[in-house]
Amino acid sequence: MAGGALPTALLVACLAAAAAAADDLEQAAMPAEESRVQPMTASNWTLVMEGEWMLKFYAPWCPSCQQTDSEWETFAKNGETLQISVGKIDVIQEPGLSGRFFVTTLPAFFHAKDGIFRRYRGPGIYEDLQNYILEKKWQSVEPLTGWKSPASLTMSGMAGLFSISGKIWHLHNYFTVTLGIPVWCSYVFFVIATLVFGLFMGLVLVVISECFYVPLPRTSSERCKQDQRSEEAQGARPLQDAEEEKDDSNEDENKDSLVDDEEEKEDLGDEDEADEEEEEDNLAGSMDEERSDTNDQGPLQEGGVSQEELESDETGDVPEQPHSVDPQELVEDSLRQRKSQHASKGP
């Protein structure tokens, strides 16, 4: 009995294993649920320029991005009812698109409507995303216009820079991880490559400038020099005019000061002449008084002299006659003295 039970048990186990394997095959044969989120790359990102889109920028290593994956999938499943397309962009695989949209934080959400882009700064929850579309809250958000627009030439250049940086990062990982080269060797390689590339680009620019540079004719260069000289002369004229005006003003001031001094001298001369005239009048008056006095005393002197003359005749002595002084000469001497005093004092 024991020998018959063992084959039976083995048979049951084989049947169970076969059933499990059949279930696995059925599950594998069943198609996996297709994601409604459309991956965006540098080759197909222009699809967002038409219609209405919601885009999510993420990285596989970002925990916050992983938390919003299920909500983003649910939002994408209802995209048909909301009449909106949903896409996602891996910044590791597509660094150029992250530069085009200037993504600095993860996860980052953008709304696009007929080529007009807006940044969605709400939570990545399905209900909030649905209300953002149904209630058209995006209309109150300022769009990215001008050089900030992802379709602008500036952001295209930014996309190119980010693409180059991504390729350099992948090359660095290839050197250090795949080939096992030390990190410092990779840095030295990139430094040397940068210097060589810079020298090469400088040489290319010099060659291009020499090919397209057209030397100016000699006459035109001379004209340019003449124009420069004329401009310098015109610029110097205002300075010369200002100096001449200053000189004229100084001359006028000197002339005015000289005129004032002359007027002061003339005033002083007039005052001196007036003083001299007053003195002359005083002297003339005094001389008139003296003359009148001498006229009054004349007869008296004649009577007294007769006796003295008689006595002198008797004795034989001749009396001395007093020296007569002309009053006019006295006046002239006094005037000469005063004039000499004024001349010695001077102005």
Buried (B, 14 or more C-beta within 10 A) or exposed (E): EEEEEEEEEEEEEEEEEEEEEEEEEEEEEEEEEEBBBBEBEBEEBEEBBEEBBBBBBBBEEBEEBEEBBEBBBBBBBBBEEBEBBBBBBBBBBBBBBBBBBBBEEBBBBBBBBEEBBBBBEEEBBBEBBBEBBEEEBBEEEEBBEEEBBBBBEBBEEBBEEBBEEBEEEEBBEEBBEEEEBEEEEBEEBBEEEEEEEEEEEEEEEEEEEEEEEEEEEEEEEEEEEEEEEEEEEEEEEEEEEEEEEEEEEEEEEEEEEEEEEEEEEEEEEEEBEEEBEEBBEEBEEEBEEEEEEEEEEEEEEEEEEEEEEEEEEEEEEEEEEEEEEEBEEBBEEEBEEBEEEBEEEEE
